[in-house]
């Protein structure tokens, strides 16, 4: 059992996050309205707000309209108190690019740029981050999307050869002392897709990416939670037992007659295992005119009533960035899971 003082600190951290998150969702709030929204006492909210005013995370605005008594002070969350860096590496047909966005604490994009990189490596990422920190000065967290397997910040199988085996997360955290979140690009993208679908309740959803000249990969949401797997290998559909060598698989995927049969096998495996409500097909090889053939191919093994909606999304930049920003912001919040839901 944790000491009482430790428990008290945790409760205060949880209450502080509750107040901040409530203010983020409101244009402004008073002590009374925040207390009503959070279920905390007015006194507790007042103490937390006073501390947040001192740090600058909350600012005072004009007085609230009076209802007969003394007008109450209005408080507003300071979205520009600090910023996050969201960066991702992309490779298409052997051409590498590095994109980044600076976002504030409510996810608004302040700056966004992308550039082609002839030789992508750790130094390129490090220099970009260093430049952004020098420019903005108040960066609190960095999210990085990698086209490969990432386990505890260390890159495994990857489309960028220079990244294989690189402990990019630990190296950046040691150098900058910031919160660093490094994930497979599919995890960020599927999370962004899921957020932007605005489901009324937790659903199971998947994307399958079919890039040109690279192996496919997928991202999966199970009942509202990203499926990462024990070593973050979940979603590597190119390792399914397709009875082909890696070279044969690559050739077939990039051939006009071979793509659909392989895509069907991968999608069937996903449907049979997770039974999603819908699957988004992305990447240069996933063309809208092939969707009907893929759907019919799946119906040969999957009963109609269990078929998810299939759709093609050619450009996933918005979804990728949404997932990057959302998960990077989440890394800054204090979380305490009191009860683990296993079913």
C-alpha positions in Angstrom: 0.0 0.0 0.0 1.3 3.5 -0.9 2.1 5.9 1.9 -0.7 8.5 2.6 1.5 11.4 1.4 2.1 9.6 -1.9 -1.6 9.0 -2.3 -2.3 12.6 -1.5 0.2 13.7 -4.2 -1.5 11.4 -6.8 -4.9 12.7 -5.9 -3.8 16.2 -6.3 -2.2 15.4 -9.7 -5.4 13.8 -10.9 -7.5 16.7 -9.7 -5.2 19.2 -11.4 -5.5 17.3 -14.7 -9.2 17.2 -14.3 -9.4 21.0 -13.9 -7.1 21.5 -16.8 -9.0 19.2 -19.1 -12.3 20.7 -18.1 -11.0 24.2 -19.0 -9.6 23.0 -22.3 -13.1 22.0 -23.3 -14.6 25.3 -22.2 -14.2 28.8 -23.6 -13.7 30.0 -20.0 -14.9 28.9 -16.6 -15.5 30.2 -13.1 -14.6 28.4 -9.9 -18.2 27.4 -9.4 -18.7 26.2 -13.0 -15.5 24.2 -13.0 -16.5 22.7 -9.6 -19.9 21.7 -11.1 -18.2 20.1 -14.2 -15.5 18.2 -12.2 -17.4 17.3 -9.1 -14.7 18.8 -7.0 -15.4 21.4 -4.3 -15.2 25.1 -5.1 -12.3 25.4 -2.6 -10.3 22.6 -4.2 -10.8 24.2 -7.7 -9.8 27.6 -6.3 -6.5 26.2 -4.9 -5.7 24.4 -8.1 -6.5 27.5 -10.2 -4.3 29.7 -8.1 -1.4 27.3 -8.6 -2.0 27.2 -12.4 -2.2 31.0 -12.5 1.3 31.1 -10.9 2.7 28.7 -13.5 0.9 30.5 -16.4 -1.0 27.4 -17.5 -4.2 29.3 -16.7 -5.0 33.0 -17.2 -7.6 35.2 -15.8 -10.1 37.0 -18.2 -12.9 39.5 -17.6 -15.3 39.1 -14.7 -18.4 36.9 -15.2 -21.8 38.6 -15.5 -23.2 39.4 -12.1 -26.4 37.7 -11.0 -26.9 40.0 -8.0 -23.8 39.3 -6.0 -20.1 39.9 -6.5 -19.2 38.9 -10.1 -16.9 35.8 -10.3 -13.6 35.8 -12.0 -13.3 33.9 -15.3 -10.5 31.5 -16.0 -9.2 30.4 -19.4 -6.7 27.6 -20.2 -3.5 29.0 -21.7 -3.2 26.8 -24.8 0.1 28.5 -25.7 1.7 27.9 -22.4 3.9 25.4 -24.1 4.1 23.5 -27.4 4.8 20.0 -28.8 6.8 18.8 -31.8 5.1 16.2 -34.0 7.4 14.7 -36.6 7.3 11.9 -39.0 9.6 10.2 -41.5 8.1 8.9 -44.8 9.6 6.9 -47.6 7.8 6.5 -51.0 9.6 4.7 -53.9 13.0 5.3 -52.3 12.3 9.0 -51.8 12.6 10.1 -48.1 10.8 13.1 -46.5 10.7 14.6 -43.1 7.6 16.5 -41.9 6.9 18.3 -38.7 4.2 20.3 -37.0 4.3 22.5 -33.9 1.0 22.4 -32.0 -0.2 24.0 -28.8 -1.7 22.3 -25.8 -5.2 22.0 -27.3 -3.9 20.6 -30.6 -3.9 23.7 -32.8 -1.2 23.6 -35.4 1.1 26.7 -35.1 3.5 25.7 -37.9 3.8 22.9 -40.3 6.5 22.0 -42.9 7.7 19.1 -45.0 10.9 18.6 -47.0 12.6 15.9 -49.0 15.7 14.4 -47.5 18.3 12.7 -49.7 20.0 10.9 -46.8 17.8 10.4 -43.8 19.5 9.5 -40.5 19.4 10.3 -36.8 21.4 13.5 -37.2 18.8 14.9 -39.5 16.1 14.4 -36.9 18.2 15.6 -34.1 19.2 18.8 -35.9 15.5 19.5 -36.8 14.4 19.1 -33.2 17.3 21.2 -31.9 16.4 24.0 -34.3 12.7 23.9 -33.3 13.6 24.0 -29.6 15.9 27.0 -30.2 13.1 28.7 -32.1 10.2 28.1 -29.7 12.0 27.5 -26.4 9.0 26.0 -24.6 8.7 22.6 -26.2 7.4 20.0 -23.7 7.0 16.8 -25.7 8.1 15.3 -29.0 6.2 12.7 -31.0 8.0 10.9 -33.8 6.4 8.5 -36.4 8.6 5.9 -37.9 7.8 3.6 -40.9 8.8 0.5 -39.0 8.6 -1.5 -35.7 9.4 0.5 -32.6 9.8 -1.1 -29.2 10.7 1.0 -26.2 12.0 3.7 -28.5 14.3 1.3 -30.4 13.8 0.8 -34.1 13.5 -2.7 -35.4 12.3 -3.7 -38.9 12.1 -0.4 -40.8 11.7 1.0 -44.3 14.6 3.3 -43.6 17.8 1.2 -43.4 19.7 3.8 -41.4 17.2 3.5 -38.5 17.4 -0.2 -37.9 18.6 -0.9 -34.4 18.7 2.8 -33.5 17.5 3.7 -30.0 16.1 7.0 -31.2 13.7 7.5 -28.3 16.2 6.9 -25.5 18.9 9.1 -27.2 16.6 12.0 -27.7 15.2 11.8 -24.1 18.7 11.7 -22.7 19.8 14.7 -24.7 16.8 17.0 -24.3 15.1 15.7 -21.1 11.7 16.0 -22.7 8.8 13.6 -23.0 9.5 11.5 -26.1 7.0 9.3 -27.8 8.2 7.2 -30.7 5.8 4.9 -32.5 5.1 3.0 -35.7 3.5 5.3 -38.2 0.5 3.0 -38.4 -0.3 3.4 -34.7 -0.4 7.1 -35.1 -2.4 7.0 -38.3 -5.1 4.5 -37.1 -5.5 6.6 -33.9 -6.1 9.7 -36.0 -8.5 7.8 -38.3 -10.4 6.6 -35.2 -10.6 10.1 -33.6 -11.9 11.6 -36.9 -14.6 8.9 -37.3 -16.3 10.3 -34.2 -17.8 6.9 -33.2 -20.5 7.2 -30.5 -19.0 4.3 -28.6 -15.8 2.2 -28.6 -15.3 0.3 -31.8 -12.9 -2.0 -33.5 -11.3 -0.4 -36.5 -8.3 -1.1 -38.8 -6.2 0.5 -41.6 -4.0 -1.4 -44.0 -1.3 0.6 -45.8 0.0 -0.6 -49.2 2.9 1.6 -50.1 4.7 1.4 -53.4 8.0 -0.5 -53.2 7.7 -1.1 -49.5 6.0 -3.9 -47.5 2.4 -3.3 -46.2 1.5 -2.7 -42.6 -1.6 -2.2 -40.6 -2.8 -0.3 -37.6 -5.6 -1.7 -35.4 -7.9 -0.3 -32.8 -9.6 -2.8 -30.5 -12.6 -1.5 -28.6 -11.1 2.0 -28.7 -7.6 1.0 -27.8 -4.5 0.8 -30.0 -3.3 -2.8 -30.5 0.5 -2.7 -30.2 1.4 -6.2 -29.1 4.1 -7.5 -26.7 7.0 -6.1 -28.7 5.1 -3.6 -30.8 5.1 -6.0 -33.7 1.3 -6.2 -34.0 0.0 -5.1 -37.5 3.0 -6.4 -39.5 0.8 -8.1 -42.0 3.6 -8.7 -44.5 4.8 -11.5 -42.2 1.6 -13.5 -42.6 2.3 -17.0 -44.0 1.6 -16.1 -47.6 3.8 -19.0 -49.0 6.0 -16.4 -50.7 9.5 -15.2 -50.1 9.8 -11.5 -49.2 11.1 -10.8 -52.6 8.3 -12.7 -54.3 5.8 -10.9 -52.1 7.2 -7.5 -53.1 7.1 -8.3 -56.8 3.5 -9.6 -56.6 2.2 -6.6 -54.6 3.7 -4.2 -57.2 2.3 -6.2 -60.2 -1.1 -5.4 -61.8 -2.4 -8.9 -61.4 -0.8 -9.8 -58.1 -1.9 -7.0 -55.8 -5.6 -7.9 -55.3 -5.1 -11.6 -54.3 -2.4 -10.7 -51.7 -4.4 -7.7 -50.4 -7.5 -10.0 -50.0 -5.5 -12.6 -48.0 -4.2 -9.9 -45.6 -7.6 -8.3 -45.2 -9.3 -11.6 -44.6 -6.9 -12.4 -41.8 -7.7 -9.1 -40.1 -11.4 -9.5 -40.4 -11.3 -13.1 -39.1 -9.2 -12.1 -36.1 -10.6 -8.7 -34.9 -14.0 -8.4 -36.7 -13.7 -4.6 -37.3 -16.5 -2.3 -38.1 -14.5 -0.8 -41.0 -11.1 -1.0 -42.7 -9.4 1.8 -44.5 -7.1 0.9 -47.3 -4.2 3.4 -47.8 -1.0 3.8 -49.8 -0.2 4.2 -53.5 -1.2 0.6 -54.4 -4.7 0.8 -52.8 -6.6 2.3 -55.8 -10.3 3.0 -55.6 -11.0 1.1 -58.8 -9.7 -2.1 -57.1 -12.0 -1.8 -54.1 -14.9 -3.8 -55.6 -12.6 -6.7 -56.6 -11.1 -6.8 -53.1 -14.5 -6.8 -51.4 -15.7 -9.6 -53.6 -12.5 -11.5 -53.0 -13.1 -11.3 -49.2 -16.7 -12.5 -49.6 -15.4 -15.9 -50.9 -14.3 -16.7 -47.3 -16.0 -14.1 -45.1 -19.8 -14.3 -44.7 -21.6 -11.2 -45.8 -22.9 -10.4 -42.3 -19.4 -10.2 -40.9 -17.9 -8.0 -43.7 -16.8 -4.6 -42.5 -17.1 -1.5 -44.6 -14.0 -1.2 -46.8 -12.9 2.2 -48.1 -9.9 3.8 -49.8 -8.2 6.9 -48.4 -5.4 8.0 -50.7 -4.0 10.9 -48.6 -3.7 10.1 -44.9 -1.7 13.2 -43.8 -4.6 14.7 -41.7 -5.2 11.4 -40.0 -1.5 10.8 -39.3 -1.0 14.3 -37.9 -4.2 14.0 -35.8 -2.9 10.8 -34.2 0.6 12.3 -33.7 -0.8 15.4 -32.0 -3.3 13.5 -29.9 -0.9 10.8 -28.6 1.9 13.3 -27.9 -0.5 15.5 -25.9 -1.7 12.5 -24.0 2.0 11.7 -23.0 2.0 15.0 -21.1 -1.1 14.2 -18.9 -0.9 12.4 -15.6 -2.6 9.1 -15.7 -3.5 6.7 -12.9 -5.5 3.6 -13.9 -7.4 2.5 -10.8 -9.1 -0.5 -12.3 -7.9 -2.5 -15.2 -10.6 -3.5 -17.6 -9.8 -6.9 -19.1 -13.1 -7.7 -20.9 
